[in-house]
Each structure stands twice: as C-alpha cells, then as structure tokens.
C-alpha cells in the first residue's frame, strides 16, 4: 500500500517534467541521426524515461 502511494504521488508530480525531458532527449536523438552521429548514448535515457511513463500510466489504469 505504501509503495502504491509513493508511485502514485511521484508519478503525479514527476510525469509532466519527465515527458518534457523525454521529448528533449528524443529531439536530440533525431538531430544526431540526421547528422549521422552516434546517438546510442542517449538511447538508454530515453528508454528509461519512456518505460517509467508507461509503467505509471498502466499503474493508474489498474487503479481505476
């Protein structure tokens, strides 16, 4: 129960900021792909941010 509350509160306050951060990282990755540079260093951050947002979104759907 406590862990559920921690996830819910952190997702409520952090997800808008994390979504913006994800879009910034995604834009950086696309720019590196266009310039034919190495983009793999940014992929792990984008995947972690996306995984957290998907996890918390499905967490809220399960709570409804």
C-alpha positions as a LaTeX table, in Angstrom:
\begin{tabular}{lrrr}
\hline
Residue & $x$ (\AA) & $y$ (\AA) & $z$ (\AA) \\
\hline
Unk1 & 0.00 & 0.00 & 0.00 \\
Unk2 & 2.76 & 2.43 & 0.86 \\
Unk3 & 4.65 & 1.63 & $-2.34$ \\
Unk4 & 1.49 & 2.22 & $-4.36$ \\
Unk5 & 1.08 & 5.64 & $-2.76$ \\
Unk6 & 4.73 & 6.53 & $-3.40$ \\
Unk7 & 4.44 & 5.56 & $-7.07$ \\
Unk8 & 1.17 & 7.45 & $-7.47$ \\
Unk9 & 2.44 & 10.67 & $-5.88$ \\
Unk10 & 5.78 & 10.61 & $-7.66$ \\
Unk11 & 4.09 & 9.91 & $-10.99$ \\
Unk12 & 1.57 & 12.68 & $-10.46$ \\
Unk13 & 4.25 & 15.31 & $-9.89$ \\
Unk14 & 7.13 & 13.96 & $-11.99$ \\
Unk15 & 5.48 & 12.70 & $-15.17$ \\
Unk16 & 4.87 & 16.14 & $-16.75$ \\
Unk17 & 8.52 & 17.07 & $-16.26$ \\
Unk18 & 9.70 & 13.65 & $-17.40$ \\
Unk19 & 7.55 & 13.89 & $-20.52$ \\
Unk20 & 9.20 & 17.20 & $-21.44$ \\
Unk21 & 12.62 & 15.73 & $-20.71$ \\
Unk22 & 11.78 & 12.72 & $-22.90$ \\
Unk23 & 10.82 & 14.99 & $-25.79$ \\
Unk24 & 14.09 & 16.93 & $-25.42$ \\
Unk25 & 16.10 & 13.70 & $-25.44$ \\
Unk26 & 14.10 & 12.37 & $-28.40$ \\
Unk27 & 14.75 & 15.60 & $-30.31$ \\
Unk28 & 18.46 & 15.28 & $-29.55$ \\
Unk29 & 18.46 & 11.68 & $-30.82$ \\
Unk30 & 16.70 & 12.67 & $-34.05$ \\
Unk31 & 19.19 & 15.50 & $-34.62$ \\
Unk32 & 22.09 & 13.10 & $-34.13$ \\
Unk33 & 20.54 & 10.61 & $-36.56$ \\
Unk34 & 20.13 & 13.35 & $-39.18$ \\
Unk35 & 23.75 & 14.47 & $-38.69$ \\
Unk36 & 24.85 & 10.80 & $-38.83$ \\
Unk37 & 26.42 & 10.97 & $-35.35$ \\
Unk38 & 26.46 & 8.39 & $-32.57$ \\
Unk39 & 23.12 & 8.53 & $-30.77$ \\
Unk40 & 23.33 & 5.35 & $-28.71$ \\
Unk41 & 24.48 & 7.18 & $-25.58$ \\
Unk42 & 21.12 & 8.96 & $-25.40$ \\
Unk43 & 19.01 & 5.89 & $-26.09$ \\
Unk44 & 19.25 & 4.43 & $-22.59$ \\
Unk45 & 17.95 & 7.65 & $-21.02$ \\
Unk46 & 15.06 & 7.87 & $-23.46$ \\
Unk47 & 14.14 & 4.24 & $-22.90$ \\
Unk48 & 14.22 & 4.60 & $-19.10$ \\
Unk49 & 12.03 & 7.71 & $-19.23$ \\
Unk50 & 9.58 & 6.06 & $-21.60$ \\
Unk51 & 9.46 & 2.88 & $-19.52$ \\
Unk52 & 8.71 & 4.86 & $-16.35$ \\
Unk53 & 5.92 & 6.82 & $-18.01$ \\
Unk54 & 4.35 & 3.68 & $-19.49$ \\
Unk55 & 4.64 & 1.87 & $-16.14$ \\
Unk56 & 2.98 & 4.66 & $-14.18$ \\
Unk57 & 0.27 & 5.13 & $-16.82$ \\
Unk58 & $-0.65$ & 1.45 & $-16.72$ \\
Unk59 & $-0.40$ & 1.60 & $-12.92$ \\
Unk60 & $-3.08$ & 4.31 & $-12.86$ \\
Unk61 & $-5.25$ & 2.37 & $-15.31$ \\
Unk62 & $-5.09$ & $-0.62$ & $-12.99$ \\
Unk63 & $-6.06$ & 1.54 & $-10.04$ \\
Unk64 & $-9.22$ & 2.80 & $-11.74$ \\
\hline
\end{tabular}
